[in-house]
């Protein structure tokens, strides 16, 4: 693991910015769904750099963790 003064202990590739196509591939969804989630104000956090949209891998992973459904917990709550 490479440490930098800006990101001590964080792997550089973990902070890498990726485009919506790569993000959609990572999440196994369509690019259109990524655009719809942005338009609706839902979905993972993203950066807007001019007209370009970029995602951080860690934001995608955090979002996945937040929307995770535990079937056992759902069954217990019913």
TAWO-V793876 format. One record per residue. N is the residue number from 1. RES is the residue in three letters. PSI is psi in degrees with one decimal (NA if undefined). D_LAST is the distance of its C-alpha to the last C-alpha in whole Angstrom. Layout:
<<N RES PSI D_LAST> <N RES PSI D_LAST>>
//
This chain:
<<1 UNK 129.3 44> <2 UNK 126.9 46> <3 UNK 138.4 46> <4 UNK 157.8 48> <5 UNK -33.4 48> <6 UNK -34.7 46> <7 UNK 72.8 43> <8 UNK 125.1 44> <9 UNK 1.0 42> <10 UNK 129.8 40> <11 UNK 134.4 41> <12 UNK -39.3 43> <13 UNK -20.3 41> <14 UNK -28.5 38> <15 UNK 1.3 39> <16 UNK 137.5 41> <17 UNK 134.3 40> <18 UNK 153.7 39> <19 UNK 168.9 39> <20 UNK -31.6 37> <21 UNK -45.3 38> <22 UNK -37.8 37> <23 UNK -42.8 34> <24 UNK -41.6 33> <25 UNK -43.8 34> <26 UNK -37.3 32> <27 UNK -4.4 29> <28 UNK 43.8 29> <29 UNK 175.1 29> <30 UNK 158.3 32> <31 UNK -34.6 34> <32 UNK -38.7 34> <33 UNK -39.1 30> <34 UNK -43.7 31> <35 UNK -41.0 33> <36 UNK -42.2 31> <37 UNK -39.3 28> <38 UNK -46.6 32> <39 UNK -39.7 32> <40 UNK -5.4 29> <41 UNK 24.9 29> <42 UNK 178.6 26> <43 UNK -174.2 26> <44 UNK 156.3 28> <45 UNK 149.5 31> <46 UNK 166.4 34> <47 UNK 144.7 38> <48 UNK 111.7 40> <49 UNK 97.7 44> <50 UNK -122.8 46> <51 UNK -8.3 45> <52 UNK 139.5 43> <53 UNK 133.8 39> <54 UNK 147.9 39> <55 UNK 149.7 36> <56 UNK 138.3 36> <57 UNK -42.7 34> <58 UNK -31.9 32> <59 UNK -37.9 31> <60 UNK -43.9 29> <61 UNK -39.3 28> <62 UNK -42.7 26> <63 UNK -42.9 25> <64 UNK -43.0 23> <65 UNK -40.3 22> <66 UNK -30.4 20> <67 UNK 1.4 19> <68 UNK 135.6 17> <69 UNK 125.6 14> <70 UNK 109.1 13> <71 UNK -31.4 11> <72 UNK -42.7 10> <73 UNK -38.2 9> <74 UNK -44.1 6> <75 UNK -37.5 5> <76 UNK -31.8 6> <77 UNK -20.1 4> <78 UNK NA 0>>
//
